[in-house]
Amino acid sequence: MSGEYVQADLSELEGFVNDLRHASAKFKEDMVIFLDAVGVDMLRIIEDEIIRLDVVDTRLLLRSFHKGDADNIYRLDSGELVLEIGTNVEYAAYVNDGHWLNPQGVETRFVPGYWTSNGRFAYQRGAKTGMVLKQKYINGRHYIEHAVNIMESMFPQLVERKLGDWFLSNFSD
């Protein structure tokens, strides 16, 4: 058998390797775009939960969960594929987690704002009118936890669909 060899046509394999090289270079970029879309979906889910749970009347908290709002925290770090979502609204954690209307040991506290025509109180920073609070514990509405649970249940299907679409767009003829 000396001097004899078999030659195989590897052009399809070379084409696949080239497609794989191109796709892997694009993968992270595509995942950043996907993660950004998931973040926007998460903001929408948080807003939906705030509305469903009838959390606020002033809409300051609700507006703070829009991408680009001054009170919004929305950071996507493409280096590590990290998405951070939140709000800078001062009372957001109190509404989510629960809180004392008045710290223990303090008899009363004034909250600036006004009463709406439907009998609800609307907070307004710096208002001359308002209400005086007595000590009482307000249970949290847990809108963030509800939104996270919803997103966690949706996420596996979103990732599966995205990876399937990505694979088809990069490896099908």
C-alpha positions as protocol buffer text, in pm:
chain_id: "A"
residue {
  index: 1
  type: MET
  ca { x: 0 y: 0 z: 0 }
}
residue {
  index: 2
  type: SER
  ca { x: 288 y: 232 z: -13 }
}
residue {
  index: 3
  type: GLY
  ca { x: 222 y: 547 z: -214 }
}
residue {
  index: 4
  type: GLU
  ca { x: -153 y: 492 z: -226 }
}
residue {
  index: 5
  type: TYR
  ca { x: -400 y: 721 z: -49 }
}
residue {
  index: 6
  type: VAL
  ca { x: -766 y: 808 z: -47 }
}
residue {
  index: 7
  type: GLN
  ca { x: -875 y: 1163 z: -112 }
}
residue {
  index: 8
  type: ALA
  ca { x: -1199 y: 1279 z: 49 }
}
residue {
  index: 9
  type: ASP
  ca { x: -1409 y: 1584 z: -43 }
}
residue {
  index: 10
  type: LEU
  ca { x: -1421 y: 1796 z: 275 }
}
residue {
  index: 11
  type: SER
  ca { x: -1567 y: 2110 z: 118 }
}
residue {
  index: 12
  type: GLU
  ca { x: -1898 y: 2074 z: 304 }
}
residue {
  index: 13
  type: LEU
  ca { x: -1714 y: 2032 z: 634 }
}
residue {
  index: 14
  type: GLU
  ca { x: -1498 y: 2336 z: 557 }
}
residue {
  index: 15
  type: GLY
  ca { x: -1816 y: 2532 z: 478 }
}
residue {
  index: 16
  type: PHE
  ca { x: -1968 y: 2426 z: 810 }
}
residue {
  index: 17
  type: VAL
  ca { x: -1650 y: 2525 z: 999 }
}
residue {
  index: 18
  type: ASN
  ca { x: -1657 y: 2868 z: 829 }
}
residue {
  index: 19
  type: ASP
  ca { x: -2028 y: 2908 z: 917 }
}
residue {
  index: 20
  type: LEU
  ca { x: -1946 y: 2810 z: 1275 }
}
residue {
  index: 21
  type: ARG
  ca { x: -1663 y: 3067 z: 1292 }
}
residue {
  index: 22
  type: HIS
  ca { x: -1893 y: 3341 z: 1160 }
}
residue {
  index: 23
  type: ALA
  ca { x: -2179 y: 3239 z: 1392 }
}
residue {
  index: 24
  type: SER
  ca { x: -1962 y: 3227 z: 1704 }
}
residue {
  index: 25
  type: ALA
  ca { x: -1835 y: 3578 z: 1633 }
}
residue {
  index: 26
  type: LYS
  ca { x: -2197 y: 3696 z: 1613 }
}
residue {
  index: 27
  type: PHE
  ca { x: -2331 y: 3490 z: 1904 }
}
residue {
  index: 28
  type: LYS
  ca { x: -2244 y: 3731 z: 2186 }
}
residue {
  index: 29
  type: GLU
  ca { x: -2375 y: 4029 z: 1990 }
}
residue {
  index: 30
  type: ASP
  ca { x: -2702 y: 3843 z: 1927 }
}
residue {
  index: 31
  type: MET
  ca { x: -2729 y: 3744 z: 2294 }
}
residue {
  index: 32
  type: VAL
  ca { x: -2680 y: 4107 z: 2404 }
}
residue {
  index: 33
  type: ILE
  ca { x: -2968 y: 4210 z: 2176 }
}
residue {
  index: 34
  type: PHE
  ca { x: -3176 y: 3922 z: 2313 }
}
residue {
  index: 35
  type: LEU
  ca { x: -3095 y: 4012 z: 2675 }
}
residue {
  index: 36
  type: ASP
  ca { x: -3192 y: 4374 z: 2609 }
}
residue {
  index: 37
  type: ALA
  ca { x: -3529 y: 4254 z: 2474 }
}
residue {
  index: 38
  type: VAL
  ca { x: -3574 y: 4035 z: 2784 }
}
residue {
  index: 39
  type: GLY
  ca { x: -3502 y: 4342 z: 2997 }
}
residue {
  index: 40
  type: VAL
  ca { x: -3770 y: 4542 z: 2819 }
}
residue {
  index: 41
  type: ASP
  ca { x: -4011 y: 4249 z: 2869 }
}
residue {
  index: 42
  type: MET
  ca { x: -3920 y: 4244 z: 3239 }
}
residue {
  index: 43
  type: LEU
  ca { x: -3996 y: 4615 z: 3271 }
}
residue {
  index: 44
  type: ARG
  ca { x: -4335 y: 4557 z: 3109 }
}
residue {
  index: 45
  type: ILE
  ca { x: -4408 y: 4268 z: 3347 }
}
residue {
  index: 46
  type: ILE
  ca { x: -4314 y: 4483 z: 3650 }
}
residue {
  index: 47
  type: GLU
  ca { x: -4544 y: 4758 z: 3523 }
}
residue {
  index: 48
  type: ASP
  ca { x: -4824 y: 4504 z: 3472 }
}
residue {
  index: 49
  type: GLU
  ca { x: -4779 y: 4377 z: 3828 }
}
residue {
  index: 50
  type: ILE
  ca { x: -4783 y: 4731 z: 3971 }
}
residue {
  index: 51
  type: ILE
  ca { x: -5113 y: 4792 z: 3788 }
}
residue {
  index: 52
  type: ARG
  ca { x: -5261 y: 4450 z: 3870 }
}
residue {
  index: 53
  type: LEU
  ca { x: -5181 y: 4489 z: 4240 }
}
residue {
  index: 54
  type: ASP
  ca { x: -5309 y: 4850 z: 4237 }
}
residue {
  index: 55
  type: VAL
  ca { x: -4984 y: 4961 z: 4398 }
}
residue {
  index: 56
  type: VAL
  ca { x: -4969 y: 5334 z: 4323 }
}
residue {
  index: 57
  type: ASP
  ca { x: -5189 y: 5628 z: 4233 }
}
residue {
  index: 58
  type: THR
  ca { x: -4925 y: 5894 z: 4157 }
}
residue {
  index: 59
  type: ARG
  ca { x: -4773 y: 5681 z: 3876 }
}
residue {
  index: 60
  type: LEU
  ca { x: -4419 y: 5792 z: 3975 }
}
residue {
  index: 61
  type: LEU
  ca { x: -4323 y: 5433 z: 4059 }
}
residue {
  index: 62
  type: LEU
  ca { x: -4493 y: 5298 z: 3747 }
}
residue {
  index: 63
  type: ARG
  ca { x: -4314 y: 5546 z: 3519 }
}
residue {
  index: 64
  type: SER
  ca { x: -3980 y: 5462 z: 3681 }
}
residue {
  index: 65
  type: PHE
  ca { x: -3994 y: 5117 z: 3520 }
}
residue {
  index: 66
  type: HIS
  ca { x: -3968 y: 5256 z: 3166 }
}
residue {
  index: 67
  type: LYS
  ca { x: -3631 y: 5223 z: 2996 }
}
residue {
  index: 68
  type: GLY
  ca { x: -3471 y: 5566 z: 2980 }
}
residue {
  index: 69
  type: ASP
  ca { x: -3682 y: 5727 z: 3257 }
}
residue {
  index: 70
  type: ALA
  ca { x: -3480 y: 5951 z: 3490 }
}
residue {
  index: 71
  type: ASP
  ca { x: -3570 y: 5733 z: 3791 }
}
residue {
  index: 72
  type: ASN
  ca { x: -3504 y: 5404 z: 3609 }
}
residue {
  index: 73
  type: ILE
  ca { x: -3202 y: 5179 z: 3657 }
}
residue {
  index: 74
  type: TYR
  ca { x: -3134 y: 4985 z: 3337 }
}
residue {
  index: 75
  type: ARG
  ca { x: -2780 y: 4862 z: 3282 }
}
residue {
  index: 76
  type: LEU
  ca { x: -2674 y: 4604 z: 3028 }
}
residue {
  index: 77
  type: ASP
  ca { x: -2309 y: 4499 z: 3057 }
}
residue {
  index: 78
  type: SER
  ca { x: -2226 y: 4320 z: 2734 }
}
residue {
  index: 79
  type: GLY
  ca { x: -1881 y: 4224 z: 2864 }
}
residue {
  index: 80
  type: GLU
  ca { x: -2033 y: 3988 z: 3119 }
}
residue {
  index: 81
  type: LEU
  ca { x: -2388 y: 3960 z: 2976 }
}
residue {
  index: 82
  type: VAL
  ca { x: -2538 y: 4115 z: 3289 }
}
residue {
  index: 83
  type: LEU
  ca { x: -2872 y: 4296 z: 3295 }
}
residue {
  index: 84
  type: GLU
  ca { x: -2962 y: 4513 z: 3595 }
}
residue {
  index: 85
  type: ILE
  ca { x: -3314 y: 4653 z: 3626 }
}
residue {
  index: 86
  type: GLY
  ca { x: -3451 y: 4871 z: 3903 }
}
residue {
  index: 87
  type: THR
  ca { x: -3573 y: 5208 z: 4014 }
}
residue {
  index: 88
  type: ASN
  ca { x: -3436 y: 5508 z: 4201 }
}
residue {
  index: 89
  type: VAL
  ca { x: -3781 y: 5596 z: 4336 }
}
residue {
  index: 90
  type: GLU
  ca { x: -3726 y: 5642 z: 4707 }
}
residue {
  index: 91
  type: TYR
  ca { x: -4034 y: 5455 z: 4831 }
}
residue {
  index: 92
  type: ALA
  ca { x: -4019 y: 5159 z: 4586 }
}
residue {
  index: 93
  type: ALA
  ca { x: -3864 y: 4917 z: 4838 }
}
residue {
  index: 94
  type: TYR
  ca { x: -4115 y: 5016 z: 5105 }
}
residue {
  index: 95
  type: VAL
  ca { x: -4407 y: 4943 z: 4874 }
}
residue {
  index: 96
  type: ASN
  ca { x: -4255 y: 4612 z: 4762 }
}
residue {
  index: 97
  type: ASP
  ca { x: -4126 y: 4484 z: 5097 }
}
residue {
  index: 98
  type: GLY
  ca { x: -4364 y: 4645 z: 5347 }
}
residue {
  index: 99
  type: HIS
  ca { x: -4289 y: 4915 z: 5603 }
}
residue {
  index: 100
  type: TRP
  ca { x: -4394 y: 5100 z: 5914 }
}
residue {
  index: 101
  type: LEU
  ca { x: -4588 y: 5418 z: 5841 }
}
residue {
  index: 102
  type: ASN
  ca { x: -4410 y: 5573 z: 6133 }
}
residue {
  index: 103
  type: PRO
  ca { x: -4085 y: 5447 z: 6281 }
}
residue {
  index: 104
  type: GLN
  ca { x: -4131 y: 5282 z: 6618 }
}
residue {
  index: 105
  type: GLY
  ca { x: -4098 y: 5529 z: 6902 }
}
residue {
  index: 106
  type: VAL
  ca { x: -4210 y: 5825 z: 6688 }
}
residue {
  index: 107
  type: GLU
  ca { x: -4569 y: 5930 z: 6756 }
}
residue {
  index: 108
  type: THR
  ca { x: -4663 y: 6090 z: 6422 }
}
residue {
  index: 109
  type: ARG
  ca { x: -4512 y: 6178 z: 6085 }
}
residue {
  index: 110
  type: PHE
  ca { x: -4628 y: 6428 z: 5819 }
}
residue {
  index: 111
  type: VAL
  ca { x: -4640 y: 6309 z: 5455 }
}
residue {
  index: 112
  type: PRO
  ca { x: -4678 y: 6582 z: 5190 }
}
residue {
  index: 113
  type: GLY
  ca { x: -4944 y: 6536 z: 4924 }
}
residue {
  index: 114
  type: TYR
  ca { x: -5315 y: 6573 z: 4856 }
}
residue {
  index: 115
  type: TRP
  ca { x: -5638 y: 6374 z: 4850 }
}
residue {
  index: 116
  type: THR
  ca { x: -5775 y: 6289 z: 4505 }
}
residue {
  index: 117
  type: SER
  ca { x: -6141 y: 6314 z: 4404 }
}
residue {
  index: 118
  type: ASN
  ca { x: -6179 y: 5937 z: 4450 }
}
residue {
  index: 119
  type: GLY
  ca { x: -6061 y: 5957 z: 4811 }
}
residue {
  index: 120
  type: ARG
  ca { x: -5709 y: 5826 z: 4764 }
}
residue {
  index: 121
  type: PHE
  ca { x: -5397 y: 6000 z: 4888 }
}
residue {
  index: 122
  type: ALA
  ca { x: -5142 y: 6111 z: 4629 }
}
residue {
  index: 123
  type: TYR
  ca { x: -4787 y: 6178 z: 4752 }
}
residue {
  index: 124
  type: GLN
  ca { x: -4636 y: 6504 z: 4630 }
}
residue {
  index: 125
  type: ARG
  ca { x: -4288 y: 6591 z: 4745 }
}
residue {
  index: 126
  type: GLY
  ca { x: -4273 y: 6937 z: 4906 }
}
residue {
  index: 127
  type: ALA
  ca { x: -4651 y: 6994 z: 4916 }
}
residue {
  index: 128
  type: LYS
  ca { x: -4783 y: 7219 z: 5193 }
}
residue {
  index: 129
  type: THR
  ca { x: -5084 y: 6990 z: 5240 }
}
residue {
  index: 130
  type: GLY
  ca { x: -5069 y: 6625 z: 5335 }
}
residue {
  index: 131
  type: MET
  ca { x: -5156 y: 6378 z: 5607 }
}
residue {
  index: 132
  type: VAL
  ca { x: -5022 y: 6281 z: 5947 }
}
residue {
  index: 133
  type: LEU
  ca { x: -4941 y: 5913 z: 5991 }
}
residue {
  index: 134
  type: LYS
  ca { x: -4974 y: 5715 z: 6310 }
}
residue {
  index: 135
  type: GLN
  ca { x: -4767 y: 5405 z: 6368 }
}
residue {
  index: 136
  type: LYS
  ca { x: -4898 y: 5115 z: 6158 }
}
residue {
  index: 137
  type: TYR
  ca { x: -4734 y: 4835 z: 5957 }
}
residue {
  index: 138
  type: ILE
  ca { x: -4820 y: 4822 z: 5586 }
}
residue {
  index: 139
  type: ASN
  ca { x: -4769 y: 4483 z: 5421 }
}
residue {
  index: 140
  type: GLY
  ca { x: -4556 y: 4475 z: 5108 }
}
residue {
  index: 141
  type: ARG
  ca { x: -4715 y: 4418 z: 4768 }
}
residue {
  index: 142
  type: HIS
  ca { x: -4416 y: 4214 z: 4639 }
}
residue {
  index: 143
  type: TYR
  ca { x: -4462 y: 4329 z: 4278 }
}
residue {
  index: 144
  type: ILE
  ca { x: -4092 y: 4265 z: 4204 }
}
residue {
  index: 145
  type: GLU
  ca { x: -4110 y: 3905 z: 4327 }
}
residue {
  index: 146
  type: HIS
  ca { x: -4428 y: 3846 z: 4126 }
}
residue {
  index: 147
  type: ALA
  ca { x: -4261 y: 3983 z: 3812 }
}
residue {
  index: 148
  type: VAL
  ca { x: -3946 y: 3774 z: 3869 }
}
residue {
  index: 149
  type: ASN
  ca { x: -4158 y: 3458 z: 3910 }
}
residue {
  index: 150
  type: ILE
  ca { x: -4340 y: 3533 z: 3586 }
}
residue {
  index: 151
  type: MET
  ca { x: -4014 y: 3598 z: 3398 }
}
residue {
  index: 152
  type: GLU
  ca { x: -3852 y: 3284 z: 3544 }
}
residue {
  index: 153
  type: SER
  ca { x: -4140 y: 3074 z: 3415 }
}
residue {
  index: 154
  type: MET
  ca { x: -4113 y: 3232 z: 3067 }
}
residue {
  index: 155
  type: PHE
  ca { x: -3733 y: 3246 z: 3038 }
}
residue {
  index: 156
  type: PRO
  ca { x: -3656 y: 2883 z: 2942 }
}
residue {
  index: 157
  type: GLN
  ca { x: -3897 y: 2899 z: 2646 }
}
residue {
  index: 158
  type: LEU
  ca { x: -3762 y: 3241 z: 2541 }
}
residue {
  index: 159
  type: VAL
  ca { x: -3403 y: 3110 z: 2544 }
}
residue {
  index: 160
  type: GLU
  ca { x: -3498 y: 2789 z: 2362 }
}
residue {
  index: 161
  type: ARG
  ca { x: -3682 y: 2986 z: 2091 }
}
residue {
  index: 162
  type: LYS
  ca { x: -3395 y: 3237 z: 2058 }
}
residue {
  index: 163
  type: LEU
  ca { x: -3130 y: 2966 z: 2030 }
}
residue {
  index: 164
  type: GLY
  ca { x: -3342 y: 2778 z: 1776 }
}
residue {
  index: 165
  type: ASP
  ca { x: -3387 y: 3094 z: 1568 }
}
residue {
  index: 166
  type: TRP
  ca { x: -3017 y: 3174 z: 1601 }
}
residue {
  index: 167
  type: PHE
  ca { x: -2918 y: 2824 z: 1490 }
}
residue {
  index: 168
  type: LEU
  ca { x: -3152 y: 2835 z: 1190 }
}
residue {
  index: 169
  type: SER
  ca { x: -3033 y: 3180 z: 1084 }
}
residue {
  index: 170
  type: ASN
  ca { x: -2668 y: 3075 z: 1101 }
}
residue {
  index: 171
  type: PHE
  ca { x: -2670 y: 2715 z: 979 }
}
residue {
  index: 172
  type: SER
  ca { x: -2956 y: 2664 z: 738 }
}
residue {
  index: 173
  type: ASP
  ca { x: -2936 y: 2712 z: 366 }
}
